Amino acid sequence: MLVVRNTADGIQVQDVVDPEGPGVRLDIASTGICGTDVAFVANGHQGFTYGHEFAGTVDGAAFVVEPSIYCGRCPECTAGHTQRCADPAHGTLGIFRDGGMAESVVVPEYTLLPLPAGLPVHDACLVEPAAVAWHGVRKSGLRPGERVVVVGGGSIALLAAAVARHLGFDVDLEARYEHQTSAAKRLGAGRPQGAYDVVIDAAGSSSGLARCAELAAAGARIIVLGVYNDTIGIPAAHSLIKELTYTNAMAYGRPGGVREFGQAADMLATRPEIAETVITHRFPLNAAAEAFRVARDRSAGAIKVVLEPPLCQRAP
């Protein structure tokens, strides 16, 4: 069985024994390359199969995998915050444990979500980042009449804009590259103008966070979706003078018993233009090294790059 792993020589496709153990065997149809995967390669993380954005089939039935591993019993889980599970075994498939950049993988049954009608399995790897975006927009507490802007042009940024539009809000987006701005326009987002009640940081950079504070109105809420490896420098002057509130948003959960992963899947099923816009490149699994190279170069037009095992590739 073919899998994608990082090595001392970079990303390689390796032939390993078929997966075993308790759980359900999923034949992979699509796996997205996340910015986290690209960063892990750059930082030299090895020893596991990459991929936490993936979907596939079990006996012909299509599923997407919610890759969060949680106990379901601790106070955080029972409150619906499964992403904050307190169990030592808590983690994410594809992050320091084997994930979905493979021909098949064994996953816990509770991670499987049947695909809603209208969402092709080859696009369903987008549910995971869409759920991250959904969680962030929900935590913003957007109210009717409020203005919202997204700072960033990657898949999370575009998906956050798509979520806001799906929920009935006008949204603007500021991105670095023209192809990202064009994608935002196709999803119904405008260009920033004026001040905003809610600003979503999906850039994950000090300059991006500074721009968030500049765009914020007095008393605004900034939702931090960007991933930072070091201490975040809060723009002090704007934050103090405007009395800004910063809220972190991580992954997704089940607030009020509602599975955010399922809400994101339903959105993608009803709005096929989202996947058509955000997924810009597809590669066979055995071209993983080239796929990672493309995903790494945002200036060349990539937004979401997807890997597909040879046996699961779609007909032209």
C-alpha atoms as one frame of an Amber mdcrd trajectory, in Angstrom:
protein
   0.000   0.000   0.000   1.288   3.466  -0.905   1.566   6.213   1.717   3.064
   9.715   1.833   5.672  10.391   4.494   8.349  12.952   5.137  11.944  11.719
   5.169  15.444  13.109   5.443  15.231  13.505   1.659  11.860  15.258   1.732
   8.381  13.996   0.863   8.370  10.452  -0.496   5.769   7.883  -1.488   6.531
   4.628   0.328   5.166   1.116   0.021   4.092  -0.214   3.432   1.989  -3.094
   4.757  -1.769  -2.669   4.672  -3.294  -0.997   7.765  -4.581  -3.218  10.555
  -6.137  -2.831  13.975  -9.542  -1.889  15.398 -11.739   0.433  13.402 -13.074
   0.755   9.871 -10.929   0.477   6.756 -11.480   3.434   4.432 -10.321   3.407
   0.821  -9.085   6.944   0.176 -10.539   9.021  -2.674  -9.127  12.474  -1.888
  -6.736  14.080   0.586  -6.011  17.790   0.845  -2.588  19.257   1.553  -2.912
  21.692   4.442  -0.584  24.547   5.301   0.176  22.586   8.456   1.457  19.700
   6.318   3.726  22.059   4.393   5.035  23.535   7.648   5.624  20.048   9.093
   7.757  19.150   6.082   9.782  22.342   6.479  10.288  21.587  10.184  11.392
  18.013   9.462   8.572  16.127  11.192   8.788  12.440  10.247   7.592   9.000
  11.285   3.912   9.075  10.298   1.664   9.189   7.248   0.595  12.742   6.500
  -2.929  13.971   5.792  -5.753  15.126   8.080  -8.125  16.314   5.331  -9.464
  13.165   3.666 -12.478  11.295   2.384 -13.108   7.899   0.842 -15.335   4.871
   0.684 -16.244   1.886   2.834 -17.781  -0.939   0.808 -18.752   1.603  -1.845
 -20.406   4.076   0.535 -18.806   7.545   0.651 -17.612   9.165   3.882 -15.500
  12.079   5.026 -13.325  11.645   8.092 -13.467  14.044  11.021  -9.870  13.368
  12.093 -10.141  14.470  15.717  -9.518  11.657  18.224 -11.303  12.267  21.509
 -12.647  10.301  24.475 -16.239  11.590  24.535 -16.316  11.352  28.343 -14.273
  14.204  29.816 -15.930  17.517  30.778 -14.751  19.211  27.566 -16.146  16.454
  25.359 -19.484  16.255  27.158 -19.794  20.041  26.803 -19.366  19.678  23.038
 -15.765  20.899  22.905 -14.287  17.693  21.517 -11.368  19.665  20.064 -10.319
  20.387  23.669 -10.533  16.767  24.883  -8.553  16.292  28.105  -7.733  12.625
  27.514  -4.012  11.925  26.954  -4.885  10.012  23.775  -6.501  13.092  22.232
  -5.020  14.107  18.880  -5.598  14.297  15.157  -5.201  11.675  12.461  -2.424
  12.786  10.130  -0.683  14.864  12.803   1.975  12.771  14.535  -0.145   9.677
  13.826  -1.029   8.021  10.531  -3.493   9.919   8.375  -5.088   9.911   4.958
  -2.294  10.437   2.416  -2.501   6.766   1.563  -4.414   4.282  -0.504  -6.346
   3.215   2.584  -6.408   3.822   6.320  -8.118   2.336   9.379 -10.065   4.929
  11.379 -12.367   4.845  14.425 -15.963   4.444  13.301 -17.062   7.587  15.136
 -14.834   9.722  12.885 -16.863   8.814   9.782 -19.512  11.180   8.427 -21.695
   9.968   5.520 -21.566  12.448   2.661 -24.717  14.492   2.020 -26.233  14.263
  -1.436 -24.528  16.670  -3.807 -21.036  16.454  -2.309 -18.709  14.286  -4.453
 -16.198  12.230  -2.508 -13.373  13.750  -4.573 -14.286  17.178  -3.176 -15.121
  15.999   0.335 -11.566  16.408   1.647 -12.522  20.103   1.761 -14.955  19.450
   4.633 -12.175  19.498   7.246 -10.862  23.012   6.487 -14.450  24.176   5.908
 -15.315  22.969   9.415 -12.379  24.962  10.810 -13.742  28.036   9.049 -17.297
  27.302  10.210 -16.140  27.062  13.828 -14.299  30.376  13.585 -17.237  32.241
  12.056 -19.587  30.769  14.655 -17.316  31.878  17.503 -17.388  35.423  16.154
 -21.016  35.740  17.203 -21.914  37.686  14.064 -25.156  39.616  14.416 -27.438
  41.026  11.699 -26.145  44.326  10.380 -22.549  43.761  11.445 -19.679  44.078
   8.971 -17.157  41.237   8.627 -13.823  41.026   6.824 -11.319  38.195   6.389
  -7.571  38.842   6.242  -5.733  36.116   4.303  -6.082  34.382   0.957  -5.530
  30.672   1.623  -8.164  27.964   1.796  -9.206  28.735   5.393  -9.616  32.432
   4.574 -11.708  31.738   1.477 -13.778  29.147   3.297 -14.415  31.570   6.167
 -15.696  34.091   3.627 -17.857  31.358   2.072 -19.301  30.441   5.478 -20.189
  34.049   6.235 -21.907  34.382   2.848 -23.695  31.070   3.355 -25.047  32.361
   6.667 -26.390  35.483   4.999 -23.717  38.082   5.768 -21.940  40.418   3.385
 -18.200  39.801   3.662 -15.010  41.353   2.335 -11.576  39.743   2.045  -8.041
  41.089   1.803  -5.469  38.775   0.209  -1.871  39.030  -0.913  -2.175  37.563
  -4.417  -4.492  38.421  -7.281  -5.631  34.818  -7.835  -6.785  34.731  -4.209
  -8.693  37.983  -4.628 -10.303  36.599  -7.787 -11.333  33.447  -5.932 -12.847
  35.544  -3.151 -14.855  37.488  -5.708 -16.227  34.253  -7.182 -17.382  33.310
  -3.675 -19.184  36.613  -3.237 -16.622  38.519  -1.160 -15.742  42.136  -1.851
 -12.641  44.221  -1.244 -12.134  45.861   2.177 -13.419  49.360   2.696 -13.999
  51.109   5.996 -14.076  49.574   9.475 -15.481  46.211  10.571 -17.267  44.780
  13.594 -15.703  41.331  13.097 -12.261  40.692  11.616 -11.133  37.119  10.939
  -7.374  36.526  10.951  -6.631  33.694   8.541  -3.182  34.934   7.567  -1.212
  33.636  10.537   1.451  36.356  10.331   2.368  39.379  12.419   1.706  41.674
   9.460  -1.677  40.033   8.905  -2.654  40.444  12.536  -1.574  44.086  12.418
  -3.812  44.570   9.394  -6.702  42.977  11.287  -6.346  45.599  14.014  -6.226
  48.391  11.434  -9.458  47.192   9.800 -11.261  46.769  13.120 -13.837  49.265
  14.300 -13.914  50.448  17.897 -15.009  47.552  20.117 -14.556  45.023  17.310
 -13.952  41.312  17.706 -10.906  39.692  16.082 -11.121  35.931  15.536  -7.706
  34.289  15.380  -7.894  31.392  12.921  -4.279  31.756  11.805  -1.761  29.288
  13.219   1.262  30.741  15.011   4.307  28.788  16.135   5.652  31.527  18.386
   4.260  34.203  20.665   1.644  36.361  18.942   2.429  40.070  18.983  -0.843
  41.899  19.571  -0.875  45.347  17.851  -0.840  47.299  21.087  -1.911  50.802
  20.055  -4.945  49.808  17.949  -5.959  47.118  20.437  -5.877  49.506  23.377
  -7.435  52.553  21.762 -10.209  50.565  20.057 -10.688  48.138  22.995 -10.465
  45.161  20.667 -11.352  41.634  21.768  -9.293  38.674  20.515 -10.831  35.198
  20.393  -8.952  32.059  19.390 -10.733  29.422  17.328  -9.289  25.909  17.019
 -10.586  23.102  14.825 -14.279  22.248  15.357 -16.551  20.594  17.886 -20.173
  19.754  18.684 -21.577  22.831  20.455 -25.094  22.166  21.686 -24.781  18.649
  20.326 -24.554  19.915  16.726 -21.643  18.524  14.713 -19.882  21.446  13.023
 -18.254  18.987  10.636 -21.701  18.044   9.364 -22.740  21.673   8.972 -19.663
  22.322   6.841 -20.396  19.250   4.698 -23.976  20.395   4.133 -22.740  23.833
   3.044 -20.351  22.327   0.485 -23.120  20.064  -0.826 -25.456  22.989  -1.470
 -22.747  25.302  -2.860 -20.603  23.322  -5.342 -18.922  26.535  -6.503 -16.940
  26.576  -3.250 -15.004  23.398  -4.048 -14.721  24.423  -7.703 -13.075  27.675
  -6.588 -10.926  26.567  -3.660  -9.532  23.304  -5.086  -7.065  24.496  -7.727
  -4.801  21.473  -8.288  -5.144  17.684  -8.204  -2.283  15.175  -8.339  -2.058
  11.385  -8.207  -0.753  10.085  -4.909   2.543   9.000  -6.462   3.216  12.630
  -7.446   3.091  13.791  -3.833   6.495  15.496  -3.920   5.426  17.686  -6.835
   2.053  18.334  -5.182   3.785  19.595  -2.045   6.045  21.812  -4.147   3.004
  23.393  -5.795   1.195  23.775  -2.471   4.235  25.528  -1.034   4.301  28.182
  -3.778   1.209  30.334  -3.182   2.432  32.916  -5.685   2.037  30.399  -8.528
  -1.744  30.157  -8.189  -2.293  27.277  -5.771  -5.003  27.452  -3.128  -5.972
  23.892  -2.177  -3.935  21.040  -3.642  -5.502  17.561  -3.504  -3.970  14.090
  -3.772  -5.917  11.172  -5.240  -4.784   7.524  -5.148  -4.419   6.062  -8.676
  -7.278   3.595  -8.311  -9.615   6.375  -7.185  -8.833   9.016  -9.785 -11.809
  10.359 -11.653 -12.316   9.782 -15.334 -11.326  12.844 -17.425
